[in-house]
Amino acid sequence: WLVWNLISLTLLGGAIWLLARGGNGRDAWWTALILVTLLLASNPLAQQVIEGQMNLLLLALLTGAWAAERNRRPLIAGTCVGIAAAIKLFPALLIVHFVSRRQWGAALMCAGAFLGLNLVAAGVLGGDVFSIYVHDVMPNFAEYKANLANASLTGIWSKLLVGVPGLSAPVVAAPHAVPLAALAAGLTIAAVCAFKSSLARDAASAELAFAACVIGMLLASPITWGHAFVLLPLPLVVVWRNDSRTLIRGLVAACAV
């Protein structure tokens, strides 16, 4: 646990360095200082460290993908996203970004890294780990979809249609509609991300599309706990830098707080 946290915090430092390096000299220092301050004051980072979660590794991989794409290295970007998706499935939504932008090499590298690492896992742990995940792990975690702390759209629909166990009744009692509502929400998010990415014609719009996909993957995931919010510095910094409108920046600051 201690070793993993030391590795994770080192990766966090690398991610912050990449994000800060994306601006000019003075902006870079301010970006790093603000990010470190917000993260140290935040509950998500505390949860990440206490529980030894995987999110700082994901943040490093996704920030690496973002940095690689903005430096016109789509194959590296796709590989980073594929590795992230092999660790936790929800980053796989980012392949929509590459396909919509017709970055076929990045999309293939993403799929290749994902499949390759899963083949390694099957070779080391045995092929039955996948059936165990589908038949045992996923059903056992289904009860957490209506948990008060689940911040995904599936969680919101579950709380509305099922209620929060032991805390509140459903607004409309329709538990059988939750899977359909969750599927519709996921498809809508994927469509919005695809549309945003397909319209990207310059570096700034491409970065904003990537940021939208990062937020979208957290909304589309069946379960998004609070510690996953440590992934949000990436989209927040990207939106802040690429949209100078006062209203948008005010919203970014409010979201960060």
Backbone torsions as a table, in degrees:
resi	resn	phi	psi	omega
1	TRP	NA	-45.7	179.5
2	LEU	-64.2	-46.4	-179.7
3	VAL	-61.8	-42.4	180.0
4	TRP	-63.4	-41.1	178.6
5	ASN	-65.2	-38.2	177.9
6	LEU	-64.7	-41.9	176.8
7	ILE	-63.8	-44.7	-177.5
8	SER	-63.3	-42.3	-179.2
9	LEU	-69.8	-31.0	173.7
10	THR	-65.0	-41.9	176.9
11	LEU	-64.9	-36.1	175.8
12	LEU	-61.3	-43.2	177.0
13	GLY	-59.9	-40.2	177.2
14	GLY	-64.3	-41.0	179.2
15	ALA	-64.6	-42.6	178.5
16	ILE	-64.0	-38.8	178.0
17	TRP	-61.4	-43.2	178.8
18	LEU	-64.8	-42.7	179.7
19	LEU	-65.7	-42.5	179.9
20	ALA	-68.1	-37.3	-178.7
21	ARG	-65.2	-19.3	180.0
22	GLY	-72.5	-12.2	178.0
23	GLY	-104.5	-169.6	176.5
24	ASN	-80.6	178.9	-172.9
25	GLY	-56.8	-54.4	-178.5
26	ARG	-67.6	-41.6	179.2
27	ASP	-62.3	-34.0	-178.9
28	ALA	-61.7	-46.3	-179.6
29	TRP	-64.5	-42.9	179.4
30	TRP	-65.4	-40.4	178.5
31	THR	-60.1	-47.5	-179.8
32	ALA	-62.1	-44.7	-178.2
33	LEU	-63.3	-45.5	-179.3
34	ILE	-64.8	-42.8	-179.8
35	LEU	-63.8	-45.2	179.8
36	VAL	-62.5	-43.0	-179.8
37	THR	-62.1	-48.3	179.9
38	LEU	-62.5	-42.9	-177.7
39	LEU	-67.5	-41.6	-179.9
40	LEU	-66.2	-27.9	179.7
41	ALA	-89.3	-0.3	-169.7
42	SER	-98.9	149.9	173.4
43	ASN	-70.7	-36.6	179.4
44	PRO	-56.1	-43.2	179.4
45	LEU	-67.6	-37.0	176.8
46	ALA	-61.5	-45.5	176.8
47	GLN	-60.5	-43.5	179.3
48	GLN	-55.6	-45.9	-176.4
49	VAL	-73.9	-44.5	-178.0
50	ILE	-61.5	-41.5	-175.1
51	GLU	-93.5	-7.2	-178.7
52	GLY	61.2	46.8	-175.2
53	GLN	-76.9	179.0	-174.2
54	MET	-99.6	-0.4	-166.5
55	ASN	-69.1	-30.5	179.3
56	LEU	-70.1	-31.3	172.0
57	LEU	-65.0	-44.0	177.5
58	LEU	-62.5	-41.1	178.9
59	LEU	-60.3	-43.4	179.5
60	ALA	-62.6	-42.6	-179.3
61	LEU	-66.8	-44.2	-178.3
62	LEU	-71.0	-36.5	175.5
63	THR	-66.3	-37.2	175.1
64	GLY	-63.4	-39.5	177.4
65	ALA	-64.1	-43.9	178.2
66	TRP	-60.6	-46.5	-179.1
67	ALA	-65.2	-39.0	179.5
68	ALA	-65.7	-41.3	-179.6
69	GLU	-66.5	-42.0	-178.6
70	ARG	-69.7	-18.9	175.7
71	ASN	-98.4	15.3	176.0
72	ARG	60.7	46.2	174.0
73	ARG	-125.7	69.1	-173.4
74	PRO	-63.8	-29.6	-179.6
75	LEU	-65.4	-40.1	176.5
76	ILE	-66.7	-40.8	178.9
77	ALA	-59.4	-47.3	179.2
78	GLY	-62.6	-39.4	179.1
79	THR	-63.5	-43.8	179.0
80	CYS	-60.7	-43.1	179.5
81	VAL	-66.9	-39.6	178.2
82	GLY	-62.2	-40.5	177.0
83	ILE	-64.6	-43.3	178.7
84	ALA	-60.8	-41.2	-179.5
85	ALA	-68.7	-29.4	177.6
86	ALA	-71.7	-27.2	179.6
87	ILE	-81.7	-49.6	176.0
88	LYS	-133.1	132.3	-167.6
89	LEU	-67.5	-32.1	-169.7
90	PHE	-63.3	-26.4	175.3
91	PRO	-64.2	-10.7	178.2
92	ALA	-59.4	-21.2	177.6
93	LEU	-58.4	-25.6	-176.9
94	LEU	-67.9	-14.5	176.1
95	ILE	-64.6	-25.1	175.3
96	VAL	-58.5	-36.9	179.8
97	HIS	-62.3	-45.9	-177.9
98	PHE	-69.4	-42.8	-179.8
99	VAL	-64.2	-43.1	-178.6
100	SER	-65.5	-29.5	178.1
101	ARG	-91.1	4.8	-179.5
102	ARG	59.4	34.8	173.9
103	GLN	-92.2	76.0	-171.9
104	TRP	-65.4	-34.8	178.0
105	GLY	-62.8	-43.5	178.4
106	ALA	-63.6	-42.7	180.0
107	ALA	-63.1	-41.8	178.9
108	LEU	-66.4	-40.7	177.8
109	MET	-65.3	-36.7	177.0
110	CYS	-61.5	-50.6	179.8
111	ALA	-65.0	-39.0	-179.7
112	GLY	-65.4	-44.1	178.8
113	ALA	-64.1	-41.0	179.4
114	PHE	-62.2	-50.8	-178.7
115	LEU	-67.4	-39.9	-179.0
116	GLY	-61.8	-45.7	-179.5
117	LEU	-68.3	-33.5	176.7
118	ASN	-70.1	-32.7	174.0
119	LEU	-66.4	-39.4	175.4
120	VAL	-61.4	-43.9	178.9
121	ALA	-60.5	-42.5	178.9
122	ALA	-64.4	-38.2	179.5
123	GLY	-68.1	-34.7	-178.5
124	VAL	-83.1	-44.5	-171.5
125	LEU	-101.9	-14.1	-176.3
126	GLY	98.4	146.9	-175.9
127	GLY	-67.7	-18.3	-177.7
128	ASP	-71.8	-11.0	179.4
129	VAL	-61.6	-30.5	-178.7
130	PHE	-73.3	-41.7	177.4
131	SER	-67.9	-35.5	176.1
132	ILE	-62.8	-41.3	179.2
133	TYR	-61.6	-44.8	-176.8
134	VAL	-71.7	-43.9	-171.3
135	HIS	-88.9	-24.6	-175.7
136	ASP	-113.5	-52.0	-172.8
137	VAL	-70.1	-51.0	-176.1
138	MET	-60.4	-45.9	177.2
139	PRO	-62.5	-36.2	-179.3
140	ASN	-68.7	-29.4	179.5
141	PHE	-85.8	-11.3	-177.9
142	ALA	-59.6	-31.6	-178.2
143	GLU	-67.1	-18.4	-178.8
144	TYR	-85.3	-5.9	-177.6
145	LYS	-62.1	-33.6	179.8
146	ALA	-91.2	8.4	179.5
147	ASN	-63.6	143.2	-176.7
148	LEU	-58.5	-30.2	-175.6
149	ALA	-85.7	-6.5	-179.1
150	ASN	-74.8	114.6	-172.8
151	ALA	-96.8	3.6	-178.9
152	SER	-79.2	168.4	177.4
153	LEU	-66.6	-32.3	173.5
154	THR	-61.0	-40.4	177.5
155	GLY	-64.0	-39.6	179.3
156	ILE	-65.1	-46.2	177.9
157	TRP	-62.2	-39.4	179.9
158	SER	-63.5	-41.6	179.7
159	LYS	-67.9	-33.6	178.9
160	LEU	-73.4	-39.8	-171.7
161	LEU	-100.9	-18.6	179.4
162	VAL	-114.6	-33.1	-175.1
163	GLY	92.5	169.5	178.1
164	VAL	-97.6	115.8	-176.5
165	PRO	-53.3	125.1	177.5
166	GLY	79.9	-3.1	-176.9
167	LEU	-123.3	-45.5	-175.3
168	SER	-150.9	153.4	175.4
169	ALA	-84.1	159.2	177.8
170	PRO	-67.0	150.5	173.3
171	VAL	-65.7	-44.8	172.8
172	VAL	-133.1	120.0	-177.3
173	ALA	-75.4	98.5	179.6
174	ALA	-149.4	65.0	-176.1
175	PRO	-60.9	-30.3	-178.5
176	HIS	-72.0	-15.2	180.0
177	ALA	-86.6	-9.9	-176.9
178	VAL	-60.7	-48.9	-179.8
179	PRO	-58.7	-40.3	-179.9
180	LEU	-66.9	-42.4	178.8
181	ALA	-64.5	-40.6	179.3
182	ALA	-65.7	-41.8	177.7
183	LEU	-62.5	-44.5	179.1
184	ALA	-62.5	-40.4	178.8
185	ALA	-64.4	-43.3	179.8
186	GLY	-64.1	-43.4	178.9
187	LEU	-65.5	-37.2	178.2
188	THR	-64.5	-43.9	178.9
189	ILE	-62.2	-45.5	179.1
190	ALA	-60.7	-40.2	179.7
191	ALA	-66.4	-42.3	178.6
192	VAL	-63.7	-43.7	178.8
193	CYS	-63.2	-41.3	178.7
194	ALA	-63.7	-42.8	179.5
195	PHE	-63.3	-45.6	179.7
196	LYS	-60.9	-43.8	-178.2
197	SER	-69.8	-36.6	-178.7
198	SER	-66.9	-25.0	-179.9
199	LEU	-85.9	-7.9	-176.5
200	ALA	-69.2	117.8	-178.1
201	ARG	-116.7	-11.3	179.0
202	ASP	-138.2	177.7	-175.2
203	ALA	-62.5	-42.1	-177.2
204	ALA	-64.4	-46.1	-178.8
205	SER	-68.1	-32.4	176.8
206	ALA	-66.5	-40.3	177.5
207	GLU	-64.7	-41.7	178.6
208	LEU	-64.1	-37.9	177.6
209	ALA	-65.2	-41.8	178.0
210	PHE	-62.1	-43.2	178.7
211	ALA	-61.2	-40.9	178.5
212	ALA	-61.8	-38.2	179.5
213	CYS	-67.9	-35.8	178.0
214	VAL	-64.3	-44.5	176.5
215	ILE	-65.4	-40.8	-179.6
216	GLY	-60.7	-37.5	-178.2
217	MET	-67.5	-31.9	177.6
218	LEU	-71.6	-36.5	177.8
219	LEU	-71.4	-35.5	-175.5
220	ALA	-81.4	-19.5	180.0
221	SER	-62.2	142.0	178.4
222	PRO	-58.7	-38.4	179.5
223	ILE	-133.6	125.1	176.7
224	THR	-127.9	102.6	178.7
225	TRP	-80.8	167.9	-177.3
226	GLY	-61.0	-30.9	-178.8
227	HIS	-67.4	-17.9	176.9
228	ALA	-70.7	-14.2	-179.5
229	PHE	-68.1	-10.9	175.4
230	VAL	-68.1	-9.3	175.3
231	LEU	-80.5	-13.6	-172.9
232	LEU	-75.2	-19.6	175.0
233	PRO	-53.7	-34.3	179.8
234	LEU	-60.7	-58.2	-179.4
235	PRO	-66.2	-33.8	-178.7
236	LEU	-64.7	-43.6	178.9
237	VAL	-66.0	-41.6	-179.0
238	VAL	-62.7	-45.8	-179.3
239	VAL	-66.0	-42.2	-179.9
240	TRP	-58.4	-42.6	-175.8
241	ARG	-75.9	-32.5	-170.5
242	ASN	-101.6	-0.2	177.1
243	ASP	-135.0	106.9	-173.8
244	SER	-88.1	2.1	-179.8
245	ARG	-65.3	135.8	-176.5
246	THR	-59.8	-41.4	-179.3
247	LEU	-61.8	-45.7	-178.5
248	ILE	-64.8	-45.0	178.9
249	ARG	-63.9	-35.7	175.9
250	GLY	-63.8	-40.2	177.4
251	LEU	-65.9	-39.4	177.6
252	VAL	-61.0	-46.9	179.7
253	ALA	-62.2	-40.9	179.1
254	ALA	-64.4	-41.9	178.0
255	CYS	-63.0	-41.1	179.7
256	ALA	-62.0	-44.3	179.0
257	VAL	-64.9	NA	NA
